[in-house]
């Protein structure tokens, strides 16, 4: 559900001295500790613990169920494009792969680790270019859902935003949605451009040949609009269901806000995961979320409790992915272990010596 990062752990590959220091392990550990320390100082921790102890199980169950539906819709958004690329995975294998990728995606910012797992495993059947196109298409569908729901929320909550902001949040969200659609349109037309470059020099021809499977997949999506519409629609609905799940988790700690608030604050808090001086934004995203919710009139204690529930939102499904990963590795290890043939232990019968 998160937008994939184009960097590794928020750090560019080529970096100067300052960037190297920020991206170093000690700096990231220090940044994470500092973020958590500031969050703890701003929140009444014992009161937040009591809030979590008094959560309403019914709302937790509803939030978990809606999160599962959201994850399934996100999987569909990717799977329809994958099927359009020629990969035929049975539902059991599809769910297993997606949950394993979800587990790995919790370890790296933006879910980039999970994307890599999906590309590698499905690339063995369809080729890396086609597998990458399906993942990119699914990510664009999810990002479009975030932008569209944010624009709708900003328009519907304009009175609560105040005159200082006015239509600015709606304009920003609408501009983001248009940028995503423009990027998608460019990808859909990229194969036609590569055909024109194919008759150029040797370097251009080799470049076009290398990325042709990727662009050709998007060209196939353009000629099968039903697949594209199904993917985009699933991605948009997936984020809408996720907003309902967050609303249910809010009710679990006594926050009776509407989904529009989460449509505005969650994308902003996710920017903390891209900070190079923190471990996956831990401490930063929670602090941003608590600050934004407090600005909306929610107490910091309740906001802190909710931020913890948001962090744990996909934990049951990530744990399921970890279990599937472990069982799969065990099965693969068992298949690779050669069978040992039994060694005969019966000695041959000796004839009695002649007298």
KADA-V147765 format. One record per backbone hydrogen bond with DSSP energy under -1.0 kcal/mol. CO is the residue of the C=O (numbers start at 1). NH is the residue of the N-H. If there is no record, write none. Layout:
BEGIN
co=CO nh=NH
co=CO nh=NH
END
This chain:
BEGIN
co=8 nh=11
co=11 nh=8
co=16 nh=20
co=17 nh=21
co=18 nh=22
co=19 nh=23
co=24 nh=28
co=25 nh=29
co=26 nh=30
co=27 nh=31
co=28 nh=32
co=29 nh=33
co=30 nh=34
co=31 nh=35
co=32 nh=36
co=33 nh=37
co=34 nh=38
co=35 nh=39
co=36 nh=40
co=37 nh=41
co=38 nh=42
co=43 nh=45
co=44 nh=48
co=45 nh=49
co=46 nh=50
co=47 nh=51
co=48 nh=52
co=49 nh=53
co=50 nh=54
co=52 nh=55
co=56 nh=60
co=57 nh=61
co=58 nh=62
co=59 nh=63
co=60 nh=64
co=61 nh=65
co=62 nh=66
co=63 nh=67
co=64 nh=68
co=65 nh=69
co=66 nh=70
co=67 nh=71
co=68 nh=72
co=69 nh=73
co=70 nh=74
co=71 nh=75
co=72 nh=76
co=73 nh=77
co=74 nh=78
co=75 nh=79
co=76 nh=80
co=78 nh=82
co=79 nh=83
co=80 nh=84
co=82 nh=87
co=83 nh=86
co=90 nh=94
co=91 nh=95
co=92 nh=96
co=93 nh=97
co=94 nh=98
co=95 nh=99
co=96 nh=100
co=97 nh=101
co=98 nh=102
co=99 nh=103
co=100 nh=104
co=101 nh=105
co=104 nh=107
co=108 nh=111
co=109 nh=112
co=111 nh=115
co=112 nh=116
co=113 nh=117
co=114 nh=118
co=115 nh=119
co=116 nh=120
co=117 nh=121
co=118 nh=122
co=119 nh=123
co=122 nh=125
co=122 nh=126
co=123 nh=127
co=127 nh=131
co=128 nh=132
co=129 nh=133
co=130 nh=134
co=131 nh=135
co=132 nh=136
co=133 nh=137
co=134 nh=138
co=135 nh=139
co=136 nh=140
co=137 nh=141
co=138 nh=142
co=139 nh=143
co=140 nh=144
co=141 nh=145
co=142 nh=146
co=143 nh=147
co=144 nh=148
co=145 nh=149
co=146 nh=150
co=147 nh=151
co=148 nh=152
co=149 nh=153
co=150 nh=154
co=151 nh=155
co=152 nh=156
co=153 nh=157
co=157 nh=161
co=158 nh=162
co=162 nh=166
co=165 nh=168
co=167 nh=171
co=168 nh=172
co=169 nh=173
co=170 nh=174
co=171 nh=175
co=172 nh=176
co=173 nh=177
co=174 nh=178
co=175 nh=179
co=176 nh=180
co=177 nh=181
co=178 nh=182
co=179 nh=183
co=180 nh=184
co=181 nh=185
co=182 nh=186
co=183 nh=187
co=184 nh=188
co=185 nh=189
co=189 nh=193
co=190 nh=194
co=191 nh=195
co=192 nh=196
co=193 nh=197
co=194 nh=198
co=197 nh=200
co=201 nh=205
co=202 nh=206
co=203 nh=207
co=204 nh=208
co=205 nh=209
co=206 nh=210
co=207 nh=211
co=211 nh=215
co=212 nh=216
co=213 nh=217
co=214 nh=218
co=215 nh=219
co=216 nh=220
co=217 nh=221
co=218 nh=222
co=219 nh=223
co=224 nh=227
co=224 nh=228
co=225 nh=229
co=226 nh=230
co=227 nh=231
co=228 nh=232
co=229 nh=233
co=230 nh=234
co=231 nh=235
co=232 nh=236
co=233 nh=237
co=234 nh=238
co=235 nh=239
co=236 nh=240
co=237 nh=241
co=238 nh=242
co=239 nh=243
co=240 nh=244
co=241 nh=245
co=242 nh=246
co=243 nh=247
co=244 nh=248
co=245 nh=249
co=246 nh=250
co=247 nh=251
co=248 nh=252
co=250 nh=253
co=250 nh=255
co=251 nh=254
co=252 nh=56
co=258 nh=261
co=259 nh=263
co=261 nh=265
co=262 nh=266
co=265 nh=269
co=266 nh=270
co=268 nh=271
co=269 nh=272
co=270 nh=273
co=271 nh=274
co=272 nh=275
co=278 nh=280
co=279 nh=282
co=281 nh=285
co=283 nh=287
co=284 nh=288
co=285 nh=289
co=286 nh=290
co=287 nh=291
co=288 nh=292
co=289 nh=293
co=290 nh=294
co=291 nh=295
co=293 nh=298
co=294 nh=297
co=299 nh=303
co=300 nh=304
co=301 nh=305
co=302 nh=306
co=303 nh=307
co=304 nh=308
co=305 nh=309
co=306 nh=310
co=307 nh=311
co=308 nh=312
co=310 nh=313
co=312 nh=315
co=314 nh=318
co=315 nh=319
co=316 nh=320
co=317 nh=321
co=318 nh=322
co=319 nh=323
co=320 nh=324
co=321 nh=325
co=322 nh=326
co=323 nh=327
co=324 nh=328
co=325 nh=329
co=326 nh=330
co=327 nh=331
co=328 nh=332
co=329 nh=333
co=330 nh=334
co=331 nh=335
co=332 nh=336
co=333 nh=337
END
